[in-house]
């Protein structure tokens, strides 16, 4: 990973959009970093499209798409994407309503067993607002669990045939084939007619943890905030660049680099 100061100025000038994780990428220690939120406004004002891509639930995504300076939001690790079309909220899902209902029933059964099989694990407090996945908390509202417990949570998901991804706060599990990159492809194609494979050098991604790995692997201008170093032993694909600052402080650093290059 190269210092973000080496992100080419030409690449910054050619960007049309910035994609970013939220938890521990725009936030730090559970709070939205003011400089990071201000950076979202500045990036939009500079003419860039801004899209958070998060593991957070549909309920949060609806709020963020309405209230934040963003052009759309991908949530539940790519399982859904919402955006405002004028004053109308457009909501899209990777799965149909019947499939979502069946999968939620299966995940609800697993939610009862997870804290029993992995002592100390909790069901995330934002679970009631989710449509496609189960979020198991290992540090947000419970005492922090170690790597062995996180690995045990992942095994519980695999044992029932579910996909799982680790973020900085949760292990998310779901049935079906989607991830953050798939959700981004769908949103960008629908919203702006973007062929992401043809235009990936014109989009930059900022993230921090293993559930960002598909994005780190895909985007040549992917940036990890400094705390991504905590997960390097868990990832095969690392971002091309890394910031000095952690969390939202690092995101503000990336934004400053982009904005300076664009004059």
N, C-alpha and C positions, 0 to 999 in steps of 0.2 A: 504494500500500500504506500503510495507516494503522498507527500504533504499536499493538502488542498491548494496551497500557494502555487503549486506547479500545474494546476488545472489550466489548460491553454486558454489564452484570452480569445483566440479565434473561435474556439468551441463555445465559450460563454456568449459571444456576440451572435452566434448562429442558433442559439436555443430558441425554441418556441414555447417550452413549458418545463415546469419543475414539479416532480412527484416526490412525496415524502411520507414516511411513517409518522406516527404521532407520539406514542409513548416512548419516552427517553430519546426521542429525536427532536420533537418540538417542546417536550416537557423535560423537567428534571426534578427528581425527588417528589414526583406526583403532581407537580404544578406546571402550568403553561408558562414558559419563560417569556417575559414581556418583549425582549429583543427579538425572539423568534416570531411572535405574533405580529409585531411591527414589520418584520421582514416579509411576511406574507402579503401585507398591504403594499409594501414597496415593490415587490416582484410583480404583483398585478398591475400596479400603476406604471410599471415599465413595459407593459404590454405582454407579459408572459402569462400563460395559462398555469394555474396552480391547482393541484389535485392531491389531497392527502390520501394515502393508501394504508389502511389500518386493520388490525384485528378486532377493533372495537365493534359493538353491535349495531343493528339496524336503527335502534332508537337514538343512539348517539349520532349516527351518520345523518339522519334526518335533521337533527339540530345543527350539526356542523355545516351541512350543505346550505341551510337557511341563514345562519348567523355569522359565519366566518367569511373572510375575504378569499373565497375559493370558487372554482368553476365546476366542481363536482367532487364526489367522495366515493372511494372504493372501500367497502367494509367487509367484516367477517372474513378476512384473508382472501378476498377476491370473490366471495360468494354473492355479493350484491353491489350495485352501484347506483347512486342517487345523484340527481342534479336538478337545478331550477331551470325551467324553460319559461322565462318571464316570471310570473308569480305562481306557476304550477310546478309542484314537485313531481318529477319523473322518477319512478322506482322500478328498477330492474333486478331480476334474480337469476342466478345460474341454474336454478331448478324450479320446476313448476310447483304450484300450490300443493297438489296431492303428494308429490315426492317430498316436499319440505315437511308436511305434516307427518308422514310416515317416519322420516328420519328423526324428527324431533321426539317422537314417541320412543324410538330406540335409544336416543341419547339421554332421555329422561331416566330410563332404567339404569343406564350406566352412571348417571350422576348420583344415584343412590348408593352405588357400590364403591365409587372412586375414593371417598374419604375413609371407607372401611379398609380397602386394599392398600391405600397409601396414607398411613397415619400422618396427620398434620396438613394434608392437602384440603383445600376448600373449594366449593363451587363459587365462581366469580360473582361479585355483587351485581354485575351488569347482566347476568344470565337472563333475567326476565325480559330483556329487550332484544334478545337474539332470535334470529329466524332460521339459521342453518347449522350452527355449531354449538359445541359445549366448551366452555372456558373453565379450566381448572386453575385455581389461584395457588401460586407457590410463594408469593411475597407481597402482594398488594395489600390485602386485608388479613393476612395470616402471618405468623412468624416465618421468616425466610427459610425455605427448605434448601437442602444441598443438592449437588448434582445427581447423587444416587436416587433421591426421591423424584427428581424431574425425569430421570430415565425410566423410573418405575411407572410414572404417569403415562409416558409415551408407550410403554409396553402394554398397559391396560387398553389403550386405544387400538394398538395393532392387533391385540388378541381378539377384538370383535370386528376386525376388518375395516377400521376407520383410519383415515389420514390424520396425522398430527403434526403440528408445527409449534416450536418454542419461541415465544416472544420474551421480552425482558421482564414480564410480570406473570404471564399465563402460559399454560400449554393448551392450545386450541385443538379440538378434534372434530372431524365431520365425515360424513359419508358422501362420496362422489369425487369427481375429478375437477378441482379448481384450485387456484392459488392467486397470489397477488398479481402476478403477471397476466394471467388469464383475465382477471377482472379489469385490469388496465386496458388490455387490448379491446375488450368489449366496450368500455366506456368511451375510449378515444375514437373508436370506429363509429359508434352511434352518434356521439356528440359533435364530432368535427370531421368525420370521414377520414380519419388518420389510419394509414397502413403502418403500424408501428414497426414492422420488420424493415420497411423501407426508410423509416424516419427516426430510428432509435438514437442516432447520434445527435438529434435535435431536441432530445428530452434528457433531463438529468434527474437522477434518483438519489435521495438521501435517506439512510436508514441506520439501524443499530444492532440487529439481532438475527438469529437463524431464520425466522420467518420472512426475512428480507432477501434470503439467498437467491431465489429465482430472479429477483430484480438486479442484484449484484452481478449475477452471471450474464444477464442479458444486455445491460446498458453499459456502453464503454465509458460513459461519464457518470459512474456510480460513486457516491461518496458515503463513507461511514463516519458518523460522529465518533469522537475519541473512545467512547465506551464500547464500541464494537470490538475493541481489543479483548474484552472480557469473554468473547465467544469464539475467538479464532480457532480454538481447538475443537469446536463443534461444527465448523463449516468447511466445505470443500471449495466454495466460491466466495472470495472476498471482494470488497469494493476496490476500485482502482485507486481511490484517493481516501485520505483520512484527515479529519480536522484536529486542531490542538484542543479545542473546547469540547466539553461533554454535553450531551443532550441538546437542548434548545440553544445553548450558547454556541455549540458547534454549528447548528443550522444557521444561526445569524452570521457566523463566519463564512459559510458557503454563500449565503445571499449577498454579503458584502463583496465577495470576490466576483460574483456574476455581475452585480450592478456596476462595480467599478470598471469592468471590462466593457460594459455597454455604454459607458459615458454618462 
